[in-house]
Amino acid sequence: MNRILLVEDHERLARLTCSGLEAAGIAADVVHRGDDAWAALQQVPYGALVLDRGLPDGDGLALLQRLRARGVGVPCLVLTARDALRDRVEGLESGADDYLAKPFAMDEMVARVRALLRRPMVCRPLDPALGDLQLKPTDGSVCCGEERISLAPAEMQILLLLMHNDGETVRRAALEAAAWGLGEAVTPNALDVALHRLRRKLLAIGSRQRVVNVRGLGYALREAGVAA
């Protein structure tokens, strides 16, 4: 499933929107405040952001401007009860990719989100590379030279986050959120199992990149021989 982040403080609308998206094969994590959305976006490489303007801790556009200033290119659909031309222009100038006024038809919401998910994030390459590895998210595999191996969805998300952090340590909770989402119940050893399988796969294709345990902090992707 594709995964998006929905930032909506109206709980019933958030539930209905999630149900409609998931029926269309689009998984959604939900947060109700801008600060929580900021934290979630640091942990999970979402395919798209659906952002309400009226949040308890401020205008959603302030969050969007902050994200764009940091170079976060996640495609964004802004939701609002305001439908004036000035408001639509303000949203687009703040970095939104699309704009949808409330109330909206669920079919239209799904179609717009699907359109966003087809857009590449300009700040991230389509096929991320680090060292001798190149990730192929579109076909669910990772390559080292001519060697290629398939990854399970959780393994793909874990490796994607590790590669984006380019050798820096990623905390365990962030890897779990990337692999299974913020709202999913994760068994205590699920991450350990996924990391074990990922390590075996990297060895199988002859990569020098290793998933290393940075004791007490988290995990990092580093070349063999580089100290943790």
KAZI-V656680 format. One record per pair of residues at least 12 apart in sequence whose C-alpha atoms are under 8 Angstrom apart, sorted by the first residue. I is the first residue (numbers start at 1). J is the second residue. If there is no record, write none. Layout:
i:I j:J
i:I j:J
This chain:
i:1 j:25
i:1 j:26
i:1 j:27
i:2 j:25
i:2 j:26
i:2 j:27
i:2 j:47
i:2 j:117
i:3 j:26
i:3 j:27
i:3 j:28
i:3 j:29
i:3 j:46
i:3 j:47
i:3 j:48
i:3 j:181
i:4 j:26
i:4 j:27
i:4 j:28
i:4 j:29
i:4 j:46
i:4 j:47
i:4 j:48
i:4 j:49
i:4 j:50
i:5 j:28
i:5 j:29
i:5 j:30
i:5 j:31
i:5 j:37
i:5 j:46
i:5 j:48
i:5 j:49
i:5 j:50
i:6 j:28
i:6 j:29
i:6 j:30
i:6 j:31
i:6 j:49
i:6 j:50
i:6 j:51
i:7 j:30
i:7 j:31
i:7 j:32
i:7 j:33
i:7 j:34
i:7 j:37
i:7 j:49
i:7 j:50
i:7 j:51
i:7 j:52
i:8 j:30
i:8 j:31
i:8 j:32
i:8 j:33
i:8 j:51
i:8 j:52
i:8 j:55
i:9 j:31
i:9 j:32
i:9 j:33
i:9 j:52
i:9 j:54
i:9 j:55
i:9 j:56
i:10 j:32
i:14 j:30
i:17 j:106
i:20 j:106
i:20 j:110
i:21 j:110
i:24 j:110
i:29 j:181
i:29 j:182
i:29 j:183
i:30 j:183
i:32 j:55
i:32 j:56
i:33 j:55
i:33 j:56
i:33 j:57
i:34 j:55
i:34 j:56
i:34 j:57
i:34 j:58
i:34 j:60
i:34 j:63
i:35 j:57
i:38 j:63
i:38 j:67
i:40 j:182
i:43 j:174
i:43 j:175
i:43 j:177
i:43 j:178
i:44 j:161
i:44 j:174
i:44 j:175
i:44 j:177
i:44 j:178
i:44 j:181
i:45 j:157
i:45 j:161
i:45 j:178
i:46 j:74
i:47 j:74
i:47 j:75
i:47 j:116
i:47 j:117
i:48 j:74
i:48 j:75
i:48 j:76
i:48 j:77
i:48 j:113
i:48 j:116
i:48 j:117
i:49 j:74
i:49 j:75
i:49 j:76
i:49 j:77
i:50 j:76
i:50 j:77
i:50 j:78
i:50 j:79
i:50 j:113
i:51 j:76
i:51 j:77
i:51 j:78
i:51 j:79
i:52 j:78
i:52 j:79
i:52 j:80
i:53 j:78
i:53 j:79
i:53 j:80
i:54 j:80
i:61 j:91
i:61 j:94
i:64 j:94
i:64 j:95
i:64 j:96
i:65 j:94
i:65 j:95
i:68 j:95
i:71 j:123
i:72 j:123
i:73 j:121
i:73 j:122
i:73 j:123
i:73 j:124
i:74 j:121
i:75 j:96
i:75 j:97
i:75 j:116
i:75 j:117
i:75 j:119
i:75 j:121
i:76 j:95
i:76 j:96
i:76 j:97
i:76 j:98
i:76 j:116
i:77 j:96
i:77 j:97
i:77 j:98
i:77 j:99
i:77 j:100
i:77 j:112
i:77 j:113
i:77 j:116
i:78 j:91
i:78 j:96
i:78 j:97
i:78 j:98
i:78 j:99
i:78 j:100
i:79 j:99
i:79 j:100
i:79 j:101
i:79 j:102
i:80 j:99
i:80 j:100
i:80 j:101
i:80 j:102
i:81 j:101
i:81 j:102
i:81 j:103
i:82 j:101
i:82 j:102
i:83 j:101
i:97 j:116
i:98 j:112
i:128 j:160
i:128 j:163
i:128 j:164
i:129 j:163
i:130 j:163
i:130 j:166
i:131 j:208
i:131 j:209
i:131 j:223
i:132 j:144
i:132 j:145
i:132 j:207
i:132 j:208
i:132 j:209
i:133 j:145
i:133 j:207
i:133 j:209
i:135 j:160
i:137 j:156
i:140 j:152
i:140 j:153
i:140 j:156
i:141 j:156
i:143 j:205
i:144 j:205
i:144 j:206
i:144 j:207
i:147 j:205
i:147 j:206
i:148 j:205
i:149 j:201
i:149 j:205
i:151 j:198
i:153 j:179
i:154 j:178
i:154 j:179
i:154 j:180
i:154 j:194
i:155 j:179
i:155 j:194
i:155 j:195
i:155 j:197
i:155 j:198
i:156 j:179
i:157 j:175
i:157 j:178
i:157 j:179
i:158 j:175
i:158 j:176
i:158 j:178
i:158 j:179
i:159 j:198
i:161 j:175
i:161 j:178
i:162 j:219
i:162 j:220
i:162 j:221
i:163 j:221
i:165 j:220
i:166 j:221
i:166 j:222
i:167 j:220
i:167 j:221
i:167 j:222
i:168 j:220
i:168 j:221
i:169 j:214
i:169 j:217
i:169 j:218
i:169 j:219
i:169 j:220
i:170 j:217
i:170 j:218
i:170 j:219
i:170 j:220
i:171 j:217
i:171 j:218
i:171 j:219
i:172 j:217
i:172 j:218
i:172 j:219
i:175 j:191
i:176 j:191
i:195 j:211
i:199 j:211
i:208 j:223
i:208 j:224
i:209 j:221
i:209 j:222
i:209 j:223
i:209 j:224
i:210 j:222
i:210 j:223
i:210 j:224
i:212 j:228
i:213 j:228
i:214 j:228
